[in-house]
Amino acid sequence: MSQPNLLTTAPVVPTLLKMSAPNMLAMFATTLVSVAETIYVGRLGVAQLAGMALVFPIIMLQQMLSAGSMGGGISAAISRALGAQQQERADALAWHACCIGFALGLFFTVTLLGFGAALYATLGGQGAALEAALEYSDVAFAASIGIWTLNVLASIVRASGDMKTPSATLLVVAAGQITLGGVLGLGWGPIAAGGMAGVAAGLAWAYGLGALFLGQHLLRRKARVQINWRAPLQWDLFAPILKVGGLGSLSAIQTVLTIMVVTRIVSGFGTQALAGYGIGSRLEFLMVPITFAVGVACVPLVGMALGAGLVDRARRVAWTGAGIVAIILGVVGVVVAIWPDLWSARFTSQQEVLDHAANYFHWVGPFYGLFGVGLCLYFASQGAGKLLGPVLAGTLRLVWVAAGGWWLLHSGASVNAMFAVIASGMFLYGVGTAWAVWRTRWH
């Protein structure tokens, strides 16, 4: 039996768990990269840390767009073609995906090299912090084509159900980025310290080499999907990728905006409250990779099932994935809601900050499970090509948190009321996405 047939007939739960496991390892390695880079930049100085804080939201946005939003659209389109036994279409879609990745990578390079200074100044950067931000940004975004290419190629490989190859590649890329970022940024032996530019160069080299490896993998005849670069460019092959990827990109932008809005509002309640919120939100950032690991496994399973006309199986995959994520994140949320210092005490010993973090977890922790349900169903909806409902649920969350937070800030309410608004936003997002998926026809 061919691989697509196996993925449309194998038991859902063990198949989903088997496909999610390598993704979780890769996402964990990516988290370690973030920690390592923060340590390296911290050794360079306070101004460099402030500069990194300015660049980080844009770096995160690029990753979310290339790996999650547009990457999900790529996996969804190719997996549906494979499920329908349309190999030539799948190979042509892979070539069109590469063209999209190149164009968007070039867009990020031109935009950030041309307007990065103005952007970071708008975000509050000035003086040494702004200089440090540009030093990192100019090198990192000069390599945007390599970053987009790697994430696009990983999405193409995942579309066939192969999670091990892209995950192993990302593990090696993470190890390379940690090593090269430290060596080139801080210096080692005869290699002079390159500062912020050196840390960014570690990212550029690691992603570039990773992209070359996955590229040659997809050009081999043994690959389940091959890049047919001879296929003529056609709008009807761009359309299924851009339709899902475009809506997914809107969702990624909403996520970044929600983080920025909440951070700005909570800062109005004082430095201690902001520090407590920061400790809590850091745990949420670690929850997203877990959801991503299960979610990207749902995309090809849902896509192939729908391509083969197995609508009931596709929906069963979606709800099964959501249930797995709900259990994992729900347990973590309940634990930190009851014993918040298990997490918070690792970052500070200041009692006022610990109290704010504890209050945050008391409100938000119980809703981690629903937050995970919304995110996982968002990925499953990518596989189905039906993203409007999950995107609108994200819009509802953004509007609710922004409007409620603004009102609380100007009405003299306590920061605990803001934490309640954040928690209710997670509730609305999870329930709203679940309702939208339940009501939307998949075909």
N, C-alpha and C positions, 0 to 999 in steps of 0.2 A: 504494500500500500504506500502511496506517496505521503510525504510529510503533511501537506494540507489536510488529507483525509484523516490522518491520525489526530490532528488537532481539532477536527470537527466531530470526532467520535469518542475520544478518550474521556474518562471521568473528569468532571469539572474541578472538584476540590483538589485532588492530588496534582492534577496538571497545573492548576493555578499556583499552588504552593511551590511546585518544582520550578516553574518559570519565574516566580517572584524572588526566590532565594538569591540567585546571582545578582539580581538588581539591587537587593538590599546591601550586599557587600560593596558594590560599586558606589552606592549612595553614601555608605558609611565612610568610604575612602575619601569621597568628595568633601564630606564634613571635616575630616581630618586636615584636608588641604586648607580650608578656611581657618582652622585653629592655628596651623603652622604659619600661615602667612601673617596672621595677627601677631604671633610671637615675634616673627622676624621684623615686622614693621615697628613693633613696640620697642625693640632694641635700637632702632634708628632714632627714636625721639617722639616727643608728644606731638609736635607739628606734623610728623609723618602719620601718626595715628589719626589725627584729625583729617588729614588729606585722604587717607584710606576710607574714612567714614563718608566722605563726599562721593567717592568713586563707587563704593560698594553697591548702592541701589541700582546704578546703571549696569554694573557687571552682572548683578543678580537678574536684572530684567533681560539682558542678552541671553543668559543661560536659560531662563524660563521660556523665552520665545523660541530659541533654537532647539532645545531638547524637549520641552514640553508641548508648547502650542503648535508651532509649525512641524515639529518632530512627530507629534501625535497625528496631525493631518496626513503626513507622509506615510506613517505606518498603517493608518486606517485605509487609505486609498489602495496601497499595494496589497494589503492583506485581503481586502474584498476581491481584488482581481485574482489572487491566488485561490481564494475559496471558490471562485467561479471557474477555476481551471483555465484562466486566461494568462498564460505565462508570458506571451509577447507583450501584452499590455502592462504586466507587472514590471518587466525589464525596461520598457519605455518610460513608465512612471518614475522609475529610479533615476533615469537620466534627467527628466524634468525636475525632480526633487533637487538634484545637484545644481542645476541652473538657478533654482530659487535660492538655495543656500549661498551660492556665490554672489548673487545680486544683493541679498540682504546683508551679507558680510561686508561687501564693498560699501553699502549704505552706512553701516555703523562706522566703518573706518573714516569715510569722508566727513560724516556728521561730527564725530567726536574730535577728530583732528582739527576740523575747521571751527567748531563752535563749542569745544569742551570748556575753554576758559570762561566764556559767558555763562554756560550752564552751571558750572561749579560756583561761580560768583553769585548767581541767582540763588543757589542753595545755601548761601551764607559763607562761602569760602573766601578767605582774604589772606594776604601776607604769605608767611611761610607755609601755612596749610594749603593754600591754593597752589603754590609752587610745587609742593610735594604731590598733590593730587594730579597735576598735569604731568609730572615726571613719570608717575605710574601709568596714567591714562594713555599717554601718547604711545607708549610701547605696547600696552595691553590691547588697545583697539587698533593699532597697526596690524595686529595678528587676528583681527576679527574673521577674516575669510577662513583661516585655519580652524578657528573655534566653531564657526557655523558648519564648515565641511565635516568635521569630526562628528558633531551631533546629528547632522543629516545622514551621514553614512551609518551611524549607529542605529538610527530609526529605520533605515532601509533593511538592515540585517534583522532587527527585531520583528519586522513585518512578517518574516517567514516563520516566526516562533523561536528563532535562535536567540536566546538571552545570554548564553554563556560567552560567545565571542565578543559582543560589545561590552559586556560587563568586565571581562578579563582585560580588554583593551583599556577601559576607563580606570581599572585598578592600577595598571602599569603607568598610565598617564598621570594618575594622582601621585604615585610614588616618584615619578620623574619630576613632577612639578614641585613636590616638597623638597627633593634633593637639589634640583637646579635652582629653585628660588632661594634656598639658603646659601648655596655656594656663590651664586652670582650676586645676590643681594648683600650678604654679610662678608663675603670673601673667604678664601680658604687656600692656604699655601701660596703658590705664585699668582693665584687669581685675585685681583684687586676687588674690593667691595664696590658694587655698583649701585648701592642704595635702592631707592624705590624703583628705578629703572631696571636694576638687576633682578629684583623680586618679580617684576612683571615679565622680564625676559624668560624666567623659568616657566611661566604660564605659556608664553608664545612657543617656545621650543617643544614643550611637552605635547601641546595640542597639535602642533604641526606634524610631529613625528607620528602621533596617534592617527591623524587623518591619512597619512601616507600608508600606514599599515592596513587600515580598513579599506582604503581604496584598492590596494592590490588584492585584498581578499575578495572583494566584489567583482574583480575582473577575471578571477579564476573560473574555470568551467565547473568546478565542484560546488560553487556557491549556489544556494537555492534561488537567489535573485541576483541577476547580473546587470550591470549598468550598460544599457544599449545606447552608447553615445552616437551611434549612427542614426537613431530614430529621429525623424523630422519633428521640430518643435510644433506642438499643436495646442490650441487653447483648451480643447476638451480633455487634455491630459493635465494641464495646469489647474483647471477649474476645481476638480475634486480635492486637490491638495490645498489650494488657496481658500476654498469655501470653509473647510474645517479649521485650517490653520489661522485664517483671518479672524474668525470668531474666537478661537482659542487665544489669539494674541490680545484681543480685547479683554479677555478674562485675566491674562497675566498682568496687563497694565492696571486693571482694577485692583488686583492683589497688591501691587507695589504702591498704588495710590492709597489704599486702605492703611497700609503700614505707615506711610508718611503722614497721613491725616491723624491717625491715632497717636503717633509719636508727638506730633505738634500739639495736639489737644492735651495729652497727659503732661507735657512739659509745663503747661500753664498752671498745674497744681503744685509745682515745686520740684526742685532737683531730687529730693529723696523719693518722691512718688515716681518720677521718671526712672530713677535707678531701679526701683522695685519692679516697675513694669518691664524694664529692659531685661532683668533676670528672668521674668516669666516668659517674655516673648522669645527669648533665646531657646527655651525648651520647645516652643512651637516650631521654630525653624528646624529642629531635629525631628519633629513629627512629620513634616512635609516629605522628607526623603523616604520614610517608611511607606507613606501613601503612594508616592511616586513609584516605588518598586512594585507594588501590587497593581497600581493603575496602568502602567505601561505594559504589564503582562495581560491585562484585560483587553487592551486595544486590538492586538492581532487575533485573539480568541473570538472577540465579538465580531470583528471584521470578516474573518474567514467563515464564521457561522452564518452571517447574513449573506455573504457571497454565495454560500451553498444553499441559501433559502431556509436555514434553520433558525427561525426567529425566536422560538421558545428557548432554544439553547443559548442564543446570544443574550437574552434577558436574564437567564439563569446565571450566566457568567458574571454579568454586571452586579446582580444582587449578592452573589456569593462573594465577589471581591469586596463589595461594600461591607458585608458582614464581617469578613476577616479583619479589615481595617478598623471597623467599629470596636471589635473586641480588643485589639492591640492598643489602640489609642484610648479607648474607654478605661482600660485597666490602669494605664499610666496616669490618666486624668484623675481618677478616683484616688490613687496613691498620693499624688502631690496635693490634692485637695485636703486630704486627711493629715499628711505629714509633709508639709511644704518645705521644711528645712532640710529634708533629704537632698533637695536640689539647691535651694537658695543659699544654704550655709557654705557651699563650695565657692561662692563668689564674693561674699562679704561677711563681716562680723558686726556691722553697724545695725543695732536693733531696730531703728526706725525704718531702714531700708528692708530689713527682713520682715517687718510687720506689713509693709506695703506689698511685698511679694506674696506673703501668706494670704492677704486679703484678695489679691489678684487670683491666686490659685483656687481659693474657696469659691469664687464666683465662676471662673472660666473652666477649671479642671473638669467638672462634671459634663461639660459640653464638648470635650475633645473628641469623643466618639462620633457625635453628629457632624462635627467639622470634617472628620475623616471620611464619613459617608458621602458628604457633598463632594469632596475632592476626588474620591475614587469613582463615583458615578459620572463626574465630569470627564475623566479619562475614558470610561466605558462609552460615553456618549460620543467621544471622538471616533471610536471604532464604528459606531452606527452612523456617523455623519449627521447627528442630531444634537447640536450644541446650543441652540437658542435658549432653551429652558435653563440649563446650568449657568449660562452667561447672565441671564436676567436675574437669577438668584444671587449671583455675585454683585450685580448692580444694586439690588435691594439691600444687601449687607452694607455696601459702601455708603449709600444714601442714609441708611438708618444710623450707622455709627457716626458719620459726619454731622448730620443734623442733630442727633441726640447729644453728641459730645459738645457741639457748639452751644446748645441751649443750656446744658449743665454747667459749662464753664462760665457762662454769663449770668447764671441764676444763683451763684454762690453754693452750689451743691458740693458734696465731698467727692474725693477721687474714687471712693468705693462705688458711688453711683455710676461713674464712668466705667468702672470694671463690670458693673451689671449690664451696661449698654453693650460692651464688647461681647459679653457672654450671650446676650440675647441676639446679637448679630450673628454669632456662630450658629445659634439655634435656627434662625431664619434661613441661613444659607443651607444648612443640612436638610431641614424639612422642605424648604422650597425646591432644592435640587431633586430630592427624592420624589416629591409630588410631580415635578415636571417630567421626570423619567417615567414614572408610573403612567402618566396621562399621554405621553407622546407615542405615536405609533412607530415602530421600527419595521422596516421592510427592505 
